Amino acid sequence: MSALTDDEQELVSPATGRPLTKRGEATRRRLLEAAEAVFAELGYHEASIVKITERAGVALGTFYLYFDSKQTIFEALVIDLNSRVRHSMTEAMTGATSRIEAERRGFEGFFRFTAEHPALYRVVREAEFVSPQAMRLHYERIVEGYVAGLSAAQADGDVDAALDPEITAWALMGMGELIGMRFLLWERDAAGTAPTEIDPAVIDSMMLFIRNALAARTTHEEDTQG
C-alpha cells in the first residue's frame, strides 16, 4: 500500500489487502505515534523499524501488516501529520466572520499543533531528501485549501482582488512556517522546555503585516498607489 494515497481513503493492510478493523486502525495509529517520536528524536537514517515497534509496544512482525518498509511509514507519517495540522487549522477557523479573523485563528491553530508536535518540522524537512513527493504533497494540500479560502474572500470583497491567490497562499504559508520555527522551536531549544503556545504579541505583529497585505483596497487607494 502506497503511503501517498488520499488521507480520506479506506485504510487497507498491505499484507492482506483487506480494510483494517477498528483494532487494526488503533494499532496503526500507535505505530504512527511511535514513528513520530522516533523520527523526531533520531532522524530518518538512524531510526529503525525495530525502534518504532519497541516504542509502539508491538511485535516486529506486526509492523508489516500495516507498512511495507521504513520509508512507507515515514511517508504515511508525513501525510498523517499533514492531515492533522490541516484539521487543527480548519477547526480553529470555524466561526470566523472575516478573512483576517480566519487568518489569525488559522495561524493560532497551526502554532498550537506545532507546539504539541514539533516533529512536524523535522519530518517534513527530512522528506525533502527521503521522499520529495511526500514533502511536495504536504505543502500542496495546505495551499489547495488556502487558495480556496482566499478566492472566496476576494469574491466577497474581503481581500484585495489584485492578489494572486496561489502566490499569496504560498507566501502566507512560508511566513507561518518560519515564524513557528523561530518563536516556537528555537525558543524551546533555548529554554530546554517546549512552549505550549506562541507569544500573542508575535501573532499581533504578524497579523498587522497580513492585514495590510490582504486588505481590500478602494479605487482611490489603487489610483494613488498606481
Secondary structure, DSSP 8 states (H G I E B T S, - for coil): --S-S-TTS--B-TTT-SB--HHHHHHHHHHHHHHHHHHHHH-TTT--HHHHHHHHT--HHHHTTT-SSHHHHHHHHHHHHHHHHHHHHHHHHTT-SSHHHHHHHHHHHHHHHHHH-THHHHHHHHHHHH-HHHHHHHHHHHHHHHHHHHHHHHHTTSS-TTS-HHHHHHHHHHHHHHHHIIIIIHHHHHHSS--SS--HHHHHHHHHHHHHHH----HHHHHHH-
